[in-house]
Amino acid sequence: MFSATESSFRSMKQILSELDMDTDANTIFELKERAHMFCARFLGGAWKTVKIEELQLERGGMSNMLFLCRLPEAYPPLSNEPDKMLLRIYFNPETESHLVAESVIFTLLSERHLGPKLYGIFSGGRLEEYIPSRPLSCKEISLPEMSSKIAQRLVRVHQLEVPIWKEPDYLCDAVGRWLKQLMQTPSGSEEFVIPSCYSDSAPKIITCADIANELDFLKKCVSKSKSVVTFCHNDLQEGNINFYGTSDIYMGNILLLQSSSGNIITPSIAQQNSASSINASRLVIIDFEYASYNHRYARFNQCLHSLATV
């Protein structure tokens, strides 16, 4: 497996950090040069012969930077290499601190056919399979038939034996780190007004100190839990459950659906298939950047929260 040099990665990350979000990625030659290098080294075939200026890039993603890399029609695959793939560069500080575990998890999911194929890992990012799909909506998740299909996929995730830290403390520790970062900013000393819709179950105003006390209380409660500890996704909301088999362009957490008129459209599954007829294998759970061992009930609570927003 080829790997990019550390200096190459730093240069690429610097390019991306200086890139305006409205800038067309195809107009930044240095960016395309780095993307071409990764694709050529990991995929070979036509990716080695395509000219840098002819490589096609589309950008997506939120906490991480994601690029859909395409071969132009003039450069068909020479063997079994894909004609398009995703280049992911990590920009999420939480992901970077969790990078080894996240890479192990993605590799295992790829080998078990529970996620996209892995084409290559390099310092600070990876190349992965592009799968035309789209995220489910809250309303679609609320359908009993669809919830059943999601459960069928989730149980396979819970059954995985992953060679990472087995103590169910990652999420509480992560929240503690985020809170510490917040307290070091000017907002850390402010009072936060809670929306009135929560007035029956929450105070009107909270501070970082209140959150810290609540986190300590939560840790004590969790430590006494008798719930089974399994490998968990920890971020199972509608944006991270994808439906295979559409012509949509899905990139990370951003869905780009272009009609002939250029309008953004989001066809529902009901327009294409009834929920009861969908095979569970057409659903894929993505973005395992917060995955860890956790109490199994945590997934149930998160699903309830998603349904409550419908």
Beta strands, then each sheet from edge to edge (+ up, - down):
strand 1: 56-60
strand 2: 65-70
strand 3: 84-89
strand 4: 118-122
strand 5: 125-129
strand 6: 133-135
strand 7: 192-193
strand 8: 205-206
strand 9: 229-232
strand 10: 241-244
strand 11: 249-251
strand 12: 254-256
strand 13: 283-285
strand 14: 292-295
sheet 1: 1+ 2- 3+ 5- 4+
sheet 2: 6+ 10- 13+
sheet 3: 7+ 8-
sheet 4: 9+ 14-
sheet 5: 11+ 12-
end
